[in-house]
Amino acid sequence: MRSAGIATFFLALMLAATPKAAPLDSSASPAQGSSGSLDDARAAMVAFQHGDSVRAIALLTSTLASGGLSPLQTSIVHYNLAYIYHSTAANDKAMSECDQAIALRPGYSDAFDLRASLFMANGQIDKAIADLKAALAADPHNAVALNNLGNAEHASGQGGSALGAYDAAIASQPSPNAYEGRGLVELSQGQPEKAIADFTAAIGLKPDYADAYVNRGDAYAASSQFDRAIADFTTALQQSPGNAHAYADRARVYSQSGKFDLAVADYTSAIKASPDDMALFRARGVAYQARHNFPLAIADYNVVLGKSPADAVALLNRGAAYAEQGDYDRAIADYDVALRSSPHDARLFNNRGNAYAAKGKLDLAIADYDAALGLDPANADATRNRAGALKAKITGATIHGP
């Protein structure tokens, strides 16, 4: 399970676990299949356990073609095929095999659970939840399905229901994933102390669980226990070198603590591990900006804007970096572009007002401050800046930039 992100907590749209492959033997059904078919099916699973998915698929496919199996045995073969296809990322084929397994055995709890994982991988959360509920109707104590239902409900914004599912999963069979999932919901609901307890329980069951350390670090950070947060992120990195989430979250805490050099170093490591994550470039740009290293900050924002030219946050920040260097025309140009996509962001109007004021264009500055206050009447910066611009207009004083 993935950890909290740089700015907000989130749960990856993946299930924590899938049920295991099902054994198929002569006791699978009163109407037994031929010994040859059963032998091939067993040999297939042995091949899969030894890493030979191609042979396993071939043997199971020939088992189905040979016939002679009972409906129950046939459904197990389809399920095992789905399991193997899923393990090799052939999800369309896995979905088809799950459908056939469920058609033959409508109460097949593990098949519903596996199909739910496929729906989640496709972003079809509602269908995943429906399948997980079907799995639990067939087997109310299916701990894997309970845990995965919690994940799916959390991903769909149903935090309360997710907590109930995790509670039931833990009562049925305590697992690191269930404790971690419940902790993530609690963290997203602003209950970091409860989250810390659950992440600690997950670590107790699985001491090398790097993600649980990352998430507990986030919970410590949310409760302003920064030293403990740093310690947990560091432990996660010892267990999982190159863990981009651990680097990014530790960098965020370093930034919150004013340790911007350390933050830059960690964001750089995170970017090395996850070079396509534009949020990391934005965050490192902010850290560079806090160090007054404006050229490097602008370089990071340029990377973001090279991929997403209308990224309002990158434009806002780059505009501020230009303004810090006295390049007010470029700052205004960035704010202009950002306002096209984010016309209700008071910060953009306030910042553009500052740039106009520094250029001596006080009427334009006052108009922007008015716009900022129209959007956010309690904006103290805009109120103060507007007063300064009015005074300068009356007295003829010069307003200096940031």
Secondary structure by P-SEA (a helix, b strand, c coil): cccccccbbbbcccccccccccccccccccccccaaaaaaaaaaaaaaaacaaaaaaaaaaaaaaaccccaaaaaaaaaaaaaaaaaacaaaaaaaaaaaaaaacccaaaaaaaaaaaaaaacaaaaaaaaaaaaaaacccaaaaaaaaaaaaaaacaaaaaaaaaaaaaaacccaaaaaaaaaaaaaaccaaaaaaaaaaaaaacccaaaaaaaaaaaaaaacaaaaaaaaaaaaaaaccccaaaaaaaaaaaaaacaaaaaaaaaaaaaaaccccaaaaaaaaaaaaaacaaaaaaaaaaaaaaacccaaaaaaaaaaaaaaacaaaaaaaaaaaaaacccccaaaaaaaaaaaaaacaaaaaaaaaaaaaaaccccaaaaaaaaaaaaaaaaccccccc
